[in-house]
Structures are given as structure tokens and as C-alpha cells.
Amino acid sequence: MRKICAVVIVAFLAAIGAKAQIFCWNVENFFDTFDDPATVDEAFTPRGEYRWSKRRFEAKRNLIAKTIIVSAECFGGRLPAIVGLCEVENGAVLRTLAEDTPLAKTRYRTIHRESPDPRGIDVALLYDPSRVKVLICGFITISGFATREILYAKVAMRGGETEPDTLPGADVLPEPDTLHIFLNHWPSKYGGAAASEIKREAVICALENTLDSLTRADPGAGILVMGDLNDTPDAPSITALCRRQNLKNLTRDLAGGTIRYKGKWETIDQMLVSPLLAANARAEIFRPDFLLEDDRSFLGKKPRRTSIGPRYNVGASDHLPIVAILRATF
């Protein structure tokens, strides 16, 4: 069985021209300037705490686009086929990112749904329809409390320039070039790690229920779990998840981190993959100079966030992105 699965994964990698480029980033409060009465977003309005104006929104949007474009240097000059984003307010900010910046040349399509999160921040995918065909997409809701949903997408990586089927796409039989993506933004430790642990456990339980069903049906499935997990790779929650689901953490041993807290780098944005994908995959933290600034309190560098308290700081995010390449070895 393992040999058969290996052939399937090699076929998947061959089908994408030896590489699948994945980009994942928590873009920190990517809000528009309008008050949504259904969410707690008043701080991100022109009269709110952050004096969130159209000019500031567009500057942040353009920095996000610039980062995705510059990340092509990690992918042999080609923009990522799939972009996972956390802390996106709505479909409108996604559309302006994809259509009103130089990213428009790629004609990225979007996958997004309003989640029950009280602040109105969601996860979302951009994908290049000339290289990615969405077969199924959906959202895993967490029972018991309101938080971000887990975005699930079953995609087929492909070449050519043909248009994909209309989302969410028809359910089809498994094919050797399919990849199952789970984009996460787990509850933060705000208010204390112990008090919030039960919430992260609930998200993990919902994720594992879906993973169990998937792997029972297809033991050789190509799986990518990614996003802001709000815990470090060596945390018991992450290591137990990897052990139970037989996943490898591509970001476990990366130098540096994706956030910096009190002078210490931590990697809370991660990518976990099924073992046969892991054999031919690598990930790295993307850290161009324009995403960083001096850490005047603890020396060194830190991510240049958009705001520090109410003060506008002109940056993109308090997180750094993760990029990954799935590569065939023939």
C-alpha cells in the first residue's frame, strides 16, 4: 500500500511541473474602513481608535500585494499558486487585493465565507485558476463558541490556462493530483494560555474529525494543514496532533520565527503535511527587509506591524509569512 501511495504522490508532483508553491500569512487586521454592525470592528473606521482611513487601508493592501509578488523569488520567479490569509475582514478586501493591485495580472480567484468570529476576522484563500482547479471547498465550524472557521479546499494542481469549474465545484472521484488544504486560525492566548486552551482543543477536535474521515477513505491523501496555530511547534497540542494524524511539521526546525514577543522569536504560523508529501517538500519563513523594523526595546529586528497601540506604524503585519514548495524528486 505504501508503495502505491508513493506512486500517487509522485504523480501529483509530476502533474504540477515538479513544484506547488504555497504562501501563508496572518495579515493582522486586514479591515476595510466601514463599520459592520454585526461585528466589533469600530476601531477600524475613520473615527475609530486607529483612525482607519482609505489611504491607510490602501497602503496596507498594497504592502500585502507587494509581499506576495516579491515572494516569487522563492518560487523561481513565479507567483504562488495558492495564498492562504488569516485575519481578513470580508470578501470586499480580498477582491480589492486581487483586482486593484498588480496581483490582478494573475487573475487570482478567492474562497471566503463570513465566520462567526465576534471581530469579523476570517481565513481566506487566493488561487491561480490556470494552475489550480478547486474540486470541493467548505468550512468547518467550531461548536461551543464563536471563532474563525477552518477553510477546507480539495484542489487539483494543473498546467495550462483553462478556466476552472464554478466554485464550489462538483464532487469528483479522487485523482492522483489532488491536495487537501486546511487553513486555520486557532484562538489566541489572549487572557492567558490556560484559559484559552480549551478553545484551541475544540478547534483541534473539529479538525481531527475531518482528517480522520478523510484518511479512512484515502490513506494516501496529500494533506496540508496550515495557518496561524497560536502555539509553537513543540507545544503539546501541536506535537499530539502531528502524532495522531501522522503529519510532519515543515516549520518545526526553521530558524527565527514568524512573530517576536518580548525579544523572542516564535513560530506560531505553521505548515503540517502528510508523510509522503513531506518527503518532497520544504518550507521557509519569508523575511524581506521591508517587513521588518528595529526592535528598540530588545535589539535586533521584529515584524513591522500596521499599528502599535493607536499609533499608525505604516507596516504590513506583526507576523511574517511562510512559503512552501512541494517538489518532485525523480
N, C-alpha and C positions, 0 to 999 in steps of 0.2 A: 504493500500500500504506500509506504513512504517513497519508494522509487517512482511509482506512478504519480504521486503528488509533486515530486521534484520535476518531473517532465512537464506537468501542468504549469508550474510556476515559471520554468524556463520559457515555455510557450507564451505565457503572459508577458514576460520581459522582452522576448523577441518581437511580440506584436507591437510594442511601443517604440521600436527602433532602439532598443537597449537601454532606454532611460525613461523614468517617470519622475517629473520634477514637482515636488510638493513644497509649499510655503505656508507657514502657520504663524499667526501673530495675534496677541492681545493688543488692540489698538487704543486702549484706555479712553473710555468715554467718547466714542465717536457719535456725538449727538448733533442733530440739527438745531436750529435756533427757535423752534416753535414749541410752545407748551402743549403737551399731550395731557388732557385732563385725566386720563386713565392711569398715568404713571407719575412717579416722583422725579420729574425732570426739570423742575422750575429753575434750578441753579444754572441750567444751560439755556438761558434765554437772555435777550439783550439787557433786561433789568435784573437778572438773577445774580447770584453770588459771583459767578465767573465772567459777567458781562459778555456773554457769548454772542458775538456778532457774526454777520455773514462773512466779514473779512477774516475773522479768526477761524471760522469753520472751513472756509476755502483754503486757508493756509495749512490747516491740519490735513484736509483731504489731499491736497497736492503733495504734502510730505509722505503720506501713506502711499500714494501712487508712485512717487519717486523711489521709495524704498523697494517696492515690488519690481520696478523697472531695473534698478541697479542690481537687484538680486540675480538678474540674468547672468551676471559674471560667474555665479556658482554653477550655472547650468549650460555652459558652453555658448553663452550669448543668446539663449532663448528664454523668453519669459516663462514662469512656472505654468504648468498645465492646470494645476489646482491650487487655489489660495483659500486657506481657512482663516476666518477672522472671528475674534471674540470682542465683546463689548461694542456691538453695533446696535444703534437705536432702532432702525427701521429700514424698510426697502428703499425709501427715498434716498438715504445717504449712500446706500450701496449703488443705486443706479447712477447717481452723480459721480461716484468714484469710477465706475466702469465706463461711463459715457461722456463725461465732461473733463477728462484728463487725457494725457497721451495713452493711457491704457485702452482707450476706445479703439485703437488700431487692432487690438487682439480680439475685439468683439466678445469679451467675457460675458457669459450668462451668469445668473445668480440663483442661489437657492436660499430661501429665508422664510421664517414664519415668526410672527409676534409670539413671544413666550409669556408665561405668567409672571416673570420677574418683576418685582414691585418698581424697580428703577427703569424698567423698559429696555434693558440691555440684553442682546441676543447673540447667538452664534450664526454664522452665515458662510456660504461657500461661493467663490467665483470659480468658473471653469471655462477652459478654452474649447468651444464646441468642435473645432477642427481636429482636436486630439482626444477629446473626452466625450463619450456618449453616456448620458445618465439613463440607467435602466430602471432604477427604483429610487425614490427618495422619501423620507419620512422623518418624524420627530418622536423621540422618546420622552414622555412627560414623567416627571418625578412626583409620586404620590406623597401626600402628607404635608407638604409646604410648597410655597411658590418660589420657583427658582428657574434658572435657564434650562431649557430642554437640551437633549442630546440630538444633534443632527446626524441622521444616517443616510448615506448615499451608496448605492451599488452602481459602480461605473465600469464601463469598458473603455480601455485606452486604445486609441486607434490613430492611424495616419489619415492623410487626405484632408479635403476641405468641405466635405459634405455636411449638411445641416443635421443636427440631432433630432430625435423624436421630441415631440412636445412633452414638457415635464408634466407630471412625474414619470411618464413613460410606462409602457406596458410591462407586466411581469413576464420574464422570459426564462427559459431553461438556463442553468449555469453554463458559462463558457470559460475557456481557459484563460481569457484575457481580462477577467473581472477582478475588481478590487472593492472591498467593503470598507468604507470610511466611516468612522465615528468621531465627530467633532464635539469636544466637551469644553465647558467652562464650569468647573466644580465650585461649590460655595467657598467663600473666603474664610479666613480665620479671624475676621473682624469680630471683636467681642470675646476673643480667647479661643485657643485651639481646641481645648477640651469641650467647650460648649458647642462648638460648631462641628465637631467630629461626627455626630450622629447624622448631620445633614450630608456630609460627604459620603458616609457609609450608605445612605439611602440612594444616592446617585450611582455609586459603585454597584449596588444590588440591582438597580434597573438596567445598568449597562451589562452586567454579567448574565442576567436573564436572557437578554437578546443574544449575547455571544454564545451562550450555551445552546440555544435553539439553532443558531447558525452553524456551529461546528458539529452538532449532531447530524444535521442534514448534509454538511460538506466538510469533512475533517481536514481537507487540504485547502480551505478557503484562504485567500490572500486578505489579511486584515490589517488595517491601520487605525489605531486609536490615538488621537492627537488632541492638543489644546492646552488650555491653562488648567492644570490639575490642582493648583493651590496647595501643593505639597512637594517635597523633594523626592528624587528618585529612590533614596534609601529609606523613605518613610514606610512604616509597616503597611499602610493602606496600599501603597503602590507595589511594594515587593510581593504582598499577598495576592494582589490582582494578577501580576505577571506570573506568579507560580501557579495559581489555579487555572488560568487561561492559557498557559504555555506561551507567553508573549515575551519578546526581548525588548528591553528599553534601549533604543538607539541613542538616547540622550543621557544615559546614566553616567558615563565617564567623560563627558565633554568638559574641557577646561572653561573656567569662568562661570557664567550663569546668564539667566535671562532677566533677572531683576537684581537690584542691590538694596539691601536693607541694613542700615547702620554700619555701612562699610563692608558688608559681607555679601558676596555674590551667591545667589541660589538659582537653581534650575527648576522652576515650577511649571514651565511650559515644556511639554514632552511629546515624544512620539514612540509608541509601542507597536510592534509588528509581530505577526505570526512568524514562526521559526524559519520557514522556507523563504520568506521574503527577507528576513534578517540576514541570511547568508549572502545576499547580493545587494545590500543597502548600506547607506551611510547618511549621517545627519551632522549638521553643524549649526552653531549659533552665528547668526549673521549680524555683524557689528561694524557697519560703516561709520566713519568718524562723525558724519552729520547727525547720527542718532545719539551721540554721546556728549557729555559736558564734564567739566571738572567737578569732583566731589570735594567741596571746600571744607566739609566737616571731617571727613575721614581720609582725604587724599585719594589719589587715583582718579578713575573715571566712573561715571554712572549714566544710565539712560537719561536723556533729556526729555522730561515729561512735558505735557502741554501746559499744565498749571502747577504751581506749588502753593497750596492753600488757594486763596483767591487771586494770587498774583499770576498773571499770564507769563508763561516761560518760553513760548514760541516753539516748543518741541513737539515730537510726534506721539511718544508713549513712554510710560515708565517700564515697559517690557521691551526686550529685544526679540526679533523673530527667530524661528527655527526653520532651516531649509533641509530637505532630504532628497536624495537621489536613489531610486531603485534601479539597479544596473545589472544587466545580464553578464555572466562570465562564461564564454563558450569554449 
